[in-house]
Amino acid sequence: MSMFKFLKNVSREMKKVTWPTGKELSSYTVTVIATVAFIAVFFAAIDALISFFLNML
């Protein structure tokens, strides 16, 4: 397959993509940041608990 044909197919497929609106993008961004923050706090708490118990030994 030639490079030109590949790029033509990519262009055709990109036209089929449904892009999120600005409001949707903001909502998704907030959701991702909140999820990452929650997971970071969760693992920090678990790490602190494990460290605490290991230091007690």
mmCIF file as Biopython writes it, N, C-alpha, C and O atoms, coordinates in Angstrom:
data_model
#
loop_
_atom_site.group_PDB
_atom_site.id
_atom_site.type_symbol
_atom_site.label_atom_id
_atom_site.label_alt_id
_atom_site.label_comp_id
_atom_site.label_asym_id
_atom_site.label_entity_id
_atom_site.label_seq_id
_atom_site.pdbx_PDB_ins_code
_atom_site.Cartn_x
_atom_site.Cartn_y
_atom_site.Cartn_z
_atom_site.occupancy
_atom_site.B_iso_or_equiv
_atom_site.auth_seq_id
_atom_site.auth_asym_id
_atom_site.pdbx_PDB_model_num
ATOM 1   N N  . MET A ? 1  ? 0.858   -1.174 0.000  1.0 0.0 1  A 1 
ATOM 2   C CA . MET A ? 1  ? 0.000   0.000  0.000  1.0 0.0 1  A 1 
ATOM 3   C C  . MET A ? 1  ? 0.901   1.234  0.000  1.0 0.0 1  A 1 
ATOM 4   O O  . MET A ? 1  ? 1.858   1.328  0.770  1.0 0.0 1  A 1 
ATOM 5   N N  . SER A ? 2  ? 0.576   2.161  -0.870 1.0 0.0 2  A 1 
ATOM 6   C CA . SER A ? 2  ? 1.408   3.351  -0.969 1.0 0.0 2  A 1 
ATOM 7   C C  . SER A ? 2  ? 1.107   4.322  0.164  1.0 0.0 2  A 1 
ATOM 8   O O  . SER A ? 2  ? 0.042   4.281  0.779  1.0 0.0 2  A 1 
ATOM 9   N N  . MET A ? 3  ? 2.059   5.180  0.416  1.0 0.0 3  A 1 
ATOM 10  C CA . MET A ? 3  ? 1.908   6.175  1.475  1.0 0.0 3  A 1 
ATOM 11  C C  . MET A ? 3  ? 0.729   7.099  1.168  1.0 0.0 3  A 1 
ATOM 12  O O  . MET A ? 3  ? -0.019  7.467  2.074  1.0 0.0 3  A 1 
ATOM 13  N N  . PHE A ? 4  ? 0.559   7.474  -0.092 1.0 0.0 4  A 1 
ATOM 14  C CA . PHE A ? 4  ? -0.540  8.366  -0.479 1.0 0.0 4  A 1 
ATOM 15  C C  . PHE A ? 4  ? -1.888  7.721  -0.181 1.0 0.0 4  A 1 
ATOM 16  O O  . PHE A ? 4  ? -2.789  8.376  0.343  1.0 0.0 4  A 1 
ATOM 17  N N  . LYS A ? 5  ? -2.029  6.441  -0.512 1.0 0.0 5  A 1 
ATOM 18  C CA . LYS A ? 5  ? -3.283  5.741  -0.258 1.0 0.0 5  A 1 
ATOM 19  C C  . LYS A ? 5  ? -3.549  5.631  1.244  1.0 0.0 5  A 1 
ATOM 20  O O  . LYS A ? 5  ? -4.684  5.789  1.693  1.0 0.0 5  A 1 
ATOM 21  N N  . PHE A ? 6  ? -2.498  5.360  2.011  1.0 0.0 6  A 1 
ATOM 22  C CA . PHE A ? 6  ? -2.628  5.270  3.456  1.0 0.0 6  A 1 
ATOM 23  C C  . PHE A ? 6  ? -3.120  6.599  4.032  1.0 0.0 6  A 1 
ATOM 24  O O  . PHE A ? 6  ? -4.058  6.621  4.828  1.0 0.0 6  A 1 
ATOM 25  N N  . LEU A ? 7  ? -2.490  7.707  3.630  1.0 0.0 7  A 1 
ATOM 26  C CA . LEU A ? 7  ? -2.888  9.017  4.136  1.0 0.0 7  A 1 
ATOM 27  C C  . LEU A ? 7  ? -4.304  9.388  3.706  1.0 0.0 7  A 1 
ATOM 28  O O  . LEU A ? 7  ? -5.032  10.039 4.455  1.0 0.0 7  A 1 
ATOM 29  N N  . LYS A ? 8  ? -4.690  8.980  2.517  1.0 0.0 8  A 1 
ATOM 30  C CA . LYS A ? 8  ? -6.048  9.226  2.045  1.0 0.0 8  A 1 
ATOM 31  C C  . LYS A ? 8  ? -7.051  8.469  2.923  1.0 0.0 8  A 1 
ATOM 32  O O  . LYS A ? 8  ? -8.096  9.009  3.286  1.0 0.0 8  A 1 
ATOM 33  N N  . ASN A ? 9  ? -6.726  7.219  3.260  1.0 0.0 9  A 1 
ATOM 34  C CA . ASN A ? 9  ? -7.598  6.430  4.140  1.0 0.0 9  A 1 
ATOM 35  C C  . ASN A ? 9  ? -7.672  7.030  5.544  1.0 0.0 9  A 1 
ATOM 36  O O  . ASN A ? 9  ? -8.736  7.052  6.162  1.0 0.0 9  A 1 
ATOM 37  N N  . VAL A ? 10 ? -6.540  7.514  6.040  1.0 0.0 10 A 1 
ATOM 38  C CA . VAL A ? 10 ? -6.528  8.153  7.352  1.0 0.0 10 A 1 
ATOM 39  C C  . VAL A ? 10 ? -7.423  9.381  7.335  1.0 0.0 10 A 1 
ATOM 40  O O  . VAL A ? 10 ? -8.208  9.597  8.259  1.0 0.0 10 A 1 
ATOM 41  N N  . SER A ? 11 ? -7.308  10.170 6.304  1.0 0.0 11 A 1 
ATOM 42  C CA . SER A ? 11 ? -8.137  11.381 6.183  1.0 0.0 11 A 1 
ATOM 43  C C  . SER A ? 11 ? -9.616  11.024 6.133  1.0 0.0 11 A 1 
ATOM 44  O O  . SER A ? 11 ? -10.439 11.698 6.753  1.0 0.0 11 A 1 
ATOM 45  N N  . ARG A ? 12 ? -9.954  9.986  5.415  1.0 0.0 12 A 1 
ATOM 46  C CA . ARG A ? 12 ? -11.342 9.551  5.307  1.0 0.0 12 A 1 
ATOM 47  C C  . ARG A ? 12 ? -11.876 9.077  6.660  1.0 0.0 12 A 1 
ATOM 48  O O  . ARG A ? 12 ? -13.008 9.391  7.028  1.0 0.0 12 A 1 
ATOM 49  N N  . GLU A ? 13 ? -11.068 8.329  7.391  1.0 0.0 13 A 1 
ATOM 50  C CA . GLU A ? 13 ? -11.483 7.841  8.702  1.0 0.0 13 A 1 
ATOM 51  C C  . GLU A ? 13 ? -11.606 8.969  9.725  1.0 0.0 13 A 1 
ATOM 52  O O  . GLU A ? 13 ? -12.504 8.947  10.567 1.0 0.0 13 A 1 
ATOM 53  N N  . MET A ? 14 ? -10.718 9.946  9.658  1.0 0.0 14 A 1 
ATOM 54  C CA . MET A ? 14 ? -10.766 11.063 10.597 1.0 0.0 14 A 1 
ATOM 55  C C  . MET A ? 14 ? -12.042 11.889 10.435 1.0 0.0 14 A 1 
ATOM 56  O O  . MET A ? 14 ? -12.512 12.506 11.391 1.0 0.0 14 A 1 
ATOM 57  N N  . LYS A ? 15 ? -12.597 11.900 9.228  1.0 0.0 15 A 1 
ATOM 58  C CA . LYS A ? 15 ? -13.856 12.619 9.000  1.0 0.0 15 A 1 
ATOM 59  C C  . LYS A ? 15 ? -15.031 11.922 9.670  1.0 0.0 15 A 1 
ATOM 60  O O  . LYS A ? 15 ? -16.056 12.553 9.927  1.0 0.0 15 A 1 
ATOM 61  N N  . LYS A ? 16 ? -14.895 10.622 9.959  1.0 0.0 16 A 1 
ATOM 62  C CA . LYS A ? 16 ? -15.956 9.854  10.608 1.0 0.0 16 A 1 
ATOM 63  C C  . LYS A ? 16 ? -15.948 10.011 12.128 1.0 0.0 16 A 1 
ATOM 64  O O  . LYS A ? 16 ? -16.919 9.653  12.795 1.0 0.0 16 A 1 
ATOM 65  N N  . VAL A ? 17 ? -14.857 10.546 12.674 1.0 0.0 17 A 1 
ATOM 66  C CA . VAL A ? 17 ? -14.702 10.661 14.123 1.0 0.0 17 A 1 
ATOM 67  C C  . VAL A ? 17 ? -15.675 11.706 14.667 1.0 0.0 17 A 1 
ATOM 68  O O  . VAL A ? 17 ? -15.832 12.785 14.096 1.0 0.0 17 A 1 
ATOM 69  N N  . THR A ? 18 ? -16.320 11.367 15.775 1.0 0.0 18 A 1 
ATOM 70  C CA . THR A ? 18 ? -17.168 12.327 16.472 1.0 0.0 18 A 1 
ATOM 71  C C  . THR A ? 18 ? -16.336 12.954 17.569 1.0 0.0 18 A 1 
ATOM 72  O O  . THR A ? 18 ? -16.029 12.303 18.568 1.0 0.0 18 A 1 
ATOM 73  N N  . TRP A ? 19 ? -15.969 14.207 17.391 1.0 0.0 19 A 1 
ATOM 74  C CA . TRP A ? 19 ? -15.118 14.889 18.348 1.0 0.0 19 A 1 
ATOM 75  C C  . TRP A ? 19 ? -15.966 15.443 19.483 1.0 0.0 19 A 1 
ATOM 76  O O  . TRP A ? 19 ? -17.090 15.885 19.247 1.0 0.0 19 A 1 
ATOM 77  N N  . PRO A ? 20 ? -15.448 15.430 20.716 1.0 0.0 20 A 1 
ATOM 78  C CA . PRO A ? 20 ? -16.214 15.957 21.844 1.0 0.0 20 A 1 
ATOM 79  C C  . PRO A ? 20 ? -16.331 17.476 21.767 1.0 0.0 20 A 1 
ATOM 80  O O  . PRO A ? 20 ? -15.459 18.165 21.239 1.0 0.0 20 A 1 
ATOM 81  N N  . THR A ? 21 ? -17.443 17.971 22.315 1.0 0.0 21 A 1 
ATOM 82  C CA . THR A ? 21 ? -17.625 19.424 22.389 1.0 0.0 21 A 1 
ATOM 83  C C  . THR A ? 21 ? -16.716 19.965 23.495 1.0 0.0 21 A 1 
ATOM 84  O O  . THR A ? 21 ? -16.124 19.195 24.252 1.0 0.0 21 A 1 
ATOM 85  N N  . GLY A ? 22 ? -16.612 21.268 23.580 1.0 0.0 22 A 1 
ATOM 86  C CA . GLY A ? 22 ? -15.790 21.872 24.617 1.0 0.0 22 A 1 
ATOM 87  C C  . GLY A ? 22 ? -16.272 21.512 26.011 1.0 0.0 22 A 1 
ATOM 88  O O  . GLY A ? 22 ? -15.470 21.256 26.909 1.0 0.0 22 A 1 
ATOM 89  N N  . LYS A ? 23 ? -17.606 21.492 26.189 1.0 0.0 23 A 1 
ATOM 90  C CA . LYS A ? 23 ? -18.173 21.158 27.493 1.0 0.0 23 A 1 
ATOM 91  C C  . LYS A ? 23 ? -17.878 19.701 27.853 1.0 0.0 23 A 1 
ATOM 92  O O  . LYS A ? 23 ? -17.520 19.407 28.994 1.0 0.0 23 A 1 
ATOM 93  N N  . GLU A ? 24 ? -18.024 18.790 26.892 1.0 0.0 24 A 1 
ATOM 94  C CA . GLU A ? 24 ? -17.721 17.378 27.137 1.0 0.0 24 A 1 
ATOM 95  C C  . GLU A ? 24 ? -16.245 17.195 27.463 1.0 0.0 24 A 1 
ATOM 96  O O  . GLU A ? 24 ? -15.891 16.440 28.368 1.0 0.0 24 A 1 
ATOM 97  N N  . LEU A ? 25 ? -15.394 17.884 26.727 1.0 0.0 25 A 1 
ATOM 98  C CA . LEU A ? 25 ? -13.951 17.765 26.943 1.0 0.0 25 A 1 
ATOM 99  C C  . LEU A ? 25 ? -13.580 18.239 28.344 1.0 0.0 25 A 1 
ATOM 100 O O  . LEU A ? 25 ? -12.762 17.610 29.015 1.0 0.0 25 A 1 
ATOM 101 N N  . SER A ? 26 ? -14.173 19.337 28.786 1.0 0.0 26 A 1 
ATOM 102 C CA . SER A ? 26 ? -13.921 19.838 30.146 1.0 0.0 26 A 1 
ATOM 103 C C  . SER A ? 26 ? -14.376 18.819 31.186 1.0 0.0 26 A 1 
ATOM 104 O O  . SER A ? 26 ? -13.680 18.564 32.169 1.0 0.0 26 A 1 
ATOM 105 N N  . SER A ? 27 ? -15.544 18.246 30.958 1.0 0.0 27 A 1 
ATOM 106 C CA . SER A ? 27 ? -16.081 17.257 31.888 1.0 0.0 27 A 1 
ATOM 107 C C  . SER A ? 27 ? -15.181 16.031 31.954 1.0 0.0 27 A 1 
ATOM 108 O O  . SER A ? 27 ? -14.897 15.531 33.042 1.0 0.0 27 A 1 
ATOM 109 N N  . TYR A ? 28 ? -14.735 15.547 30.817 1.0 0.0 28 A 1 
ATOM 110 C CA . TYR A ? 28 ? -13.851 14.381 30.784 1.0 0.0 28 A 1 
ATOM 111 C C  . TYR A ? 28 ? -12.524 14.686 31.466 1.0 0.0 28 A 1 
ATOM 112 O O  . TYR A ? 28 ? -11.981 13.842 32.179 1.0 0.0 28 A 1 
ATOM 113 N N  . THR A ? 29 ? -12.005 15.883 31.250 1.0 0.0 29 A 1 
ATOM 114 C CA . THR A ? 29 ? -10.737 16.275 31.846 1.0 0.0 29 A 1 
ATOM 115 C C  . THR A ? 29 ? -10.839 16.307 33.367 1.0 0.0 29 A 1 
ATOM 116 O O  . THR A ? 29 ? -9.956  15.808 34.064 1.0 0.0 29 A 1 
ATOM 117 N N  . VAL A ? 30 ? -11.917 16.896 33.878 1.0 0.0 30 A 1 
ATOM 118 C CA . VAL A ? 30 ? -12.119 16.954 35.326 1.0 0.0 30 A 1 
ATOM 119 C C  . VAL A ? 30 ? -12.253 15.542 35.890 1.0 0.0 30 A 1 
ATOM 120 O O  . VAL A ? 30 ? -11.708 15.245 36.953 1.0 0.0 30 A 1 
ATOM 121 N N  . THR A ? 31 ? -12.971 14.676 35.188 1.0 0.0 31 A 1 
ATOM 122 C CA . THR A ? 31 ? -13.148 13.297 35.643 1.0 0.0 31 A 1 
ATOM 123 C C  . THR A ? 31 ? -11.807 12.568 35.721 1.0 0.0 31 A 1 
ATOM 124 O O  . THR A ? 31 ? -11.537 11.871 36.699 1.0 0.0 31 A 1 
ATOM 125 N N  . VAL A ? 32 ? -10.985 12.722 34.717 1.0 0.0 32 A 1 
ATOM 126 C CA . VAL A ? 32 ? -9.680  12.054 34.700 1.0 0.0 32 A 1 
ATOM 127 C C  . VAL A ? 32 ? -8.791  12.583 35.818 1.0 0.0 32 A 1 
ATOM 128 O O  . VAL A ? 32 ? -8.156  11.799 36.524 1.0 0.0 32 A 1 
ATOM 129 N N  . ILE A ? 33 ? -8.738  13.897 35.989 1.0 0.0 33 A 1 
ATOM 130 C CA . ILE A ? 33 ? -7.896  14.482 37.035 1.0 0.0 33 A 1 
ATOM 131 C C  . ILE A ? 33 ? -8.372  14.050 38.414 1.0 0.0 33 A 1 
ATOM 132 O O  . ILE A ? 33 ? -7.553  13.724 39.273 1.0 0.0 33 A 1 
ATOM 133 N N  . ALA A ? 34 ? -9.680  14.042 38.640 1.0 0.0 34 A 1 
ATOM 134 C CA . ALA A ? 34 ? -10.222 13.620 39.935 1.0 0.0 34 A 1 
ATOM 135 C C  . ALA A ? 34 ? -9.910  12.148 40.204 1.0 0.0 34 A 1 
ATOM 136 O O  . ALA A ? 34 ? -9.558  11.781 41.325 1.0 0.0 34 A 1 
ATOM 137 N N  . THR A ? 35 ? -10.037 11.316 39.186 1.0 0.0 35 A 1 
ATOM 138 C CA . THR A ? 35 ? -9.750  9.885  39.342 1.0 0.0 35 A 1 
ATOM 139 C C  . THR A ? 35 ? -8.274  9.658  39.667 1.0 0.0 35 A 1 
ATOM 140 O O  . THR A ? 35 ? -7.946  8.877  40.560 1.0 0.0 35 A 1 
ATOM 141 N N  . VAL A ? 36 ? -7.397  10.331 38.950 1.0 0.0 36 A 1 
ATOM 142 C CA . VAL A ? 36 ? -5.962  10.187 39.195 1.0 0.0 36 A 1 
ATOM 143 C C  . VAL A ? 36 ? -5.618  10.675 40.602 1.0 0.0 36 A 1 
ATOM 144 O O  . VAL A ? 36 ? -4.829  10.040 41.301 1.0 0.0 36 A 1 
ATOM 145 N N  . ALA A ? 37 ? -6.205  11.798 41.021 1.0 0.0 37 A 1 
ATOM 146 C CA . ALA A ? 37 ? -5.942  12.322 42.364 1.0 0.0 37 A 1 
ATOM 147 C C  . ALA A ? 37 ? -6.423  11.341 43.428 1.0 0.0 37 A 1 
ATOM 148 O O  . ALA A ? 37 ? -5.725  11.100 44.414 1.0 0.0 37 A 1 
ATOM 149 N N  . PHE A ? 38 ? -7.609  10.776 43.233 1.0 0.0 38 A 1 
ATOM 150 C CA . PHE A ? 38 ? -8.144  9.804  44.190 1.0 0.0 38 A 1 
ATOM 151 C C  . PHE A ? 38 ? -7.229  8.589  44.303 1.0 0.0 38 A 1 
ATOM 152 O O  . PHE A ? 38 ? -6.917  8.141  45.406 1.0 0.0 38 A 1 
ATOM 153 N N  . ILE A ? 39 ? -6.805  8.064  43.172 1.0 0.0 39 A 1 
ATOM 154 C CA . ILE A ? 39 ? -5.940  6.882  43.177 1.0 0.0 39 A 1 
ATOM 155 C C  . ILE A ? 39 ? -4.594  7.213  43.829 1.0 0.0 39 A 1 
ATOM 156 O O  . ILE A ? 39 ? -4.043  6.393  44.564 1.0 0.0 39 A 1 
ATOM 157 N N  . ALA A ? 40 ? -4.065  8.412  43.564 1.0 0.0 40 A 1 
ATOM 158 C CA . ALA A ? 40 ? -2.792  8.810  44.177 1.0 0.0 40 A 1 
ATOM 159 C C  . ALA A ? 40 ? -2.922  8.885  45.697 1.0 0.0 40 A 1 
ATOM 160 O O  . ALA A ? 40 ? -2.050  8.404  46.420 1.0 0.0 40 A 1 
ATOM 161 N N  . VAL A ? 41 ? -4.006  9.484  46.180 1.0 0.0 41 A 1 
ATOM 162 C CA . VAL A ? 41 ? -4.222  9.586  47.629 1.0 0.0 41 A 1 
ATOM 163 C C  . VAL A ? 41 ? -4.426  8.199  48.228 1.0 0.0 41 A 1 
ATOM 164 O O  . VAL A ? 41 ? -3.904  7.901  49.303 1.0 0.0 41 A 1 
ATOM 165 N N  . PHE A ? 42 ? -5.180  7.357  47.540 1.0 0.0 42 A 1 
ATOM 166 C CA . PHE A ? 42 ? -5.431  5.997  48.013 1.0 0.0 42 A 1 
ATOM 167 C C  . PHE A ? 42 ? -4.123  5.232  48.191 1.0 0.0 42 A 1 
ATOM 168 O O  . PHE A ? 42 ? -3.887  4.639  49.244 1.0 0.0 42 A 1 
ATOM 169 N N  . PHE A ? 43 ? -3.273  5.243  47.164 1.0 0.0 43 A 1 
ATOM 170 C CA . PHE A ? 43 ? -2.019  4.503  47.254 1.0 0.0 43 A 1 
ATOM 171 C C  . PHE A ? 43 ? -1.047  5.139  48.240 1.0 0.0 43 A 1 
ATOM 172 O O  . PHE A ? 43 ? -0.253  4.430  48.859 1.0 0.0 43 A 1 
ATOM 173 N N  . ALA A ? 44 ? -1.090  6.451  48.398 1.0 0.0 44 A 1 
ATOM 174 C CA . ALA A ? 44 ? -0.248  7.099  49.402 1.0 0.0 44 A 1 
ATOM 175 C C  . ALA A ? 44 ? -0.674  6.658  50.799 1.0 0.0 44 A 1 
ATOM 176 O O  . ALA A ? 44 ? 0.173   6.413  51.657 1.0 0.0 44 A 1 
ATOM 177 N N  . ALA A ? 45 ? -1.979  6.558  51.029 1.0 0.0 45 A 1 
ATOM 178 C CA . ALA A ? 45 ? -2.481  6.106  52.332 1.0 0.0 45 A 1 
ATOM 179 C C  . ALA A ? 45 ? -2.091  4.656  52.586 1.0 0.0 45 A 1 
ATOM 180 O O  . ALA A ? 45 ? -1.656  4.314  53.686 1.0 0.0 45 A 1 
ATOM 181 N N  . ILE A ? 46 ? -2.242  3.808  51.587 1.0 0.0 46 A 1 
ATOM 182 C CA . ILE A ? 46 ? -1.854  2.400  51.730 1.0 0.0 46 A 1 
ATOM 183 C C  . ILE A ? 46 ? -0.354  2.298  52.012 1.0 0.0 46 A 1 
ATOM 184 O O  . ILE A ? 46 ? 0.071   1.530  52.875 1.0 0.0 46 A 1 
ATOM 185 N N  . ASP A ? 47 ? 0.438   3.071  51.284 1.0 0.0 47 A 1 
ATOM 186 C CA . ASP A ? 47 ? 1.888   3.066  51.489 1.0 0.0 47 A 1 
ATOM 187 C C  . ASP A ? 47 ? 2.232   3.522  52.905 1.0 0.0 47 A 1 
ATOM 188 O O  . ASP A ? 47 ? 3.099   2.935  53.552 1.0 0.0 47 A 1 
ATOM 189 N N  . ALA A ? 48 ? 1.559   4.566  53.389 1.0 0.0 48 A 1 
ATOM 190 C CA . ALA A ? 48 ? 1.816   5.056  54.742 1.0 0.0 48 A 1 
ATOM 191 C C  . ALA A ? 48 ? 1.449   4.006  55.787 1.0 0.0 48 A 1 
ATOM 192 O O  . ALA A ? 48 ? 2.175   3.819  56.763 1.0 0.0 48 A 1 
ATOM 193 N N  . LEU A ? 49 ? 0.327   3.322  55.585 1.0 0.0 49 A 1 
ATOM 194 C CA . LEU A ? 49 ? -0.074  2.276  56.518 1.0 0.0 49 A 1 
ATOM 195 C C  . LEU A ? 49 ? 0.917   1.113  56.531 1.0 0.0 49 A 1 
ATOM 196 O O  . LEU A ? 49 ? 1.285   0.619  57.597 1.0 0.0 49 A 1 
ATOM 197 N N  . ILE A ? 50 ? 1.333   0.693  55.385 1.0 0.0 50 A 1 
ATOM 198 C CA . ILE A ? 50 ? 2.290   -0.416 55.304 1.0 0.0 50 A 1 
ATOM 199 C C  . ILE A ? 50 ? 3.613   0.004  55.946 1.0 0.0 50 A 1 
ATOM 200 O O  . ILE A ? 50 ? 4.209   -0.774 56.690 1.0 0.0 50 A 1 
ATOM 201 N N  . SER A ? 51 ? 4.077   1.225  55.669 1.0 0.0 51 A 1 
ATOM 202 C CA . SER A ? 51 ? 5.312   1.713  56.265 1.0 0.0 51 A 1 
ATOM 203 C C  . SER A ? 51 ? 5.184   1.783  57.791 1.0 0.0 51 A 1 
ATOM 204 O O  . SER A ? 51 ? 6.107   1.411  58.515 1.0 0.0 51 A 1 
ATOM 205 N N  . PHE A ? 52 ? 4.052   2.255  58.262 1.0 0.0 52 A 1 
ATOM 206 C CA . PHE A ? 52 ? 3.811   2.349  59.705 1.0 0.0 52 A 1 
ATOM 207 C C  . PHE A ? 52 ? 3.916   0.982  60.362 1.0 0.0 52 A 1 
ATOM 208 O O  . PHE A ? 52 ? 4.594   0.818  61.376 1.0 0.0 52 A 1 
ATOM 209 N N  . PHE A ? 53 ? 3.230   -0.005 59.768 1.0 0.0 53 A 1 
ATOM 210 C CA . PHE A ? 53 ? 3.251   -1.348 60.368 1.0 0.0 53 A 1 
ATOM 211 C C  . PHE A ? 53 ? 4.620   -2.006 60.267 1.0 0.0 53 A 1 
ATOM 212 O O  . PHE A ? 53 ? 5.022   -2.739 61.170 1.0 0.0 53 A 1 
ATOM 213 N N  . LEU A ? 54 ? 5.335   -1.754 59.186 1.0 0.0 54 A 1 
ATOM 214 C CA . LEU A ? 54 ? 6.681   -2.328 59.056 1.0 0.0 54 A 1 
ATOM 215 C C  . LEU A ? 54 ? 7.658   -1.674 60.037 1.0 0.0 54 A 1 
ATOM 216 O O  . LEU A ? 54 ? 8.567   -2.337 60.534 1.0 0.0 54 A 1 
ATOM 217 N N  . ASN A ? 55 ? 7.482   -0.405 60.312 1.0 0.0 55 A 1 
ATOM 218 C CA . ASN A ? 55 ? 8.352   0.277  61.275 1.0 0.0 55 A 1 
ATOM 219 C C  . ASN A ? 55 ? 8.076   -0.170 62.707 1.0 0.0 55 A 1 
ATOM 220 O O  . ASN A ? 55 ? 8.942   -0.044 63.572 1.0 0.0 55 A 1 
ATOM 221 N N  . MET A ? 56 ? 6.869   -0.694 62.964 1.0 0.0 56 A 1 
ATOM 222 C CA . MET A ? 56 ? 6.541   -1.183 64.293 1.0 0.0 56 A 1 
ATOM 223 C C  . MET A ? 56 ? 7.231   -2.505 64.594 1.0 0.0 56 A 1 
ATOM 224 O O  . MET A ? 56 ? 7.389   -2.874 65.758 1.0 0.0 56 A 1 
ATOM 225 N N  . LEU A ? 57 ? 7.642   -3.216 63.557 1.0 0.0 57 A 1 
ATOM 226 C CA . LEU A ? 57 ? 8.285   -4.524 63.766 1.0 0.0 57 A 1 
ATOM 227 C C  . LEU A ? 57 ? 9.644   -4.416 64.384 1.0 0.0 57 A 1 
ATOM 228 O O  . LEU A ? 57 ? 10.299  -5.432 64.616 1.0 0.0 57 A 1 
#
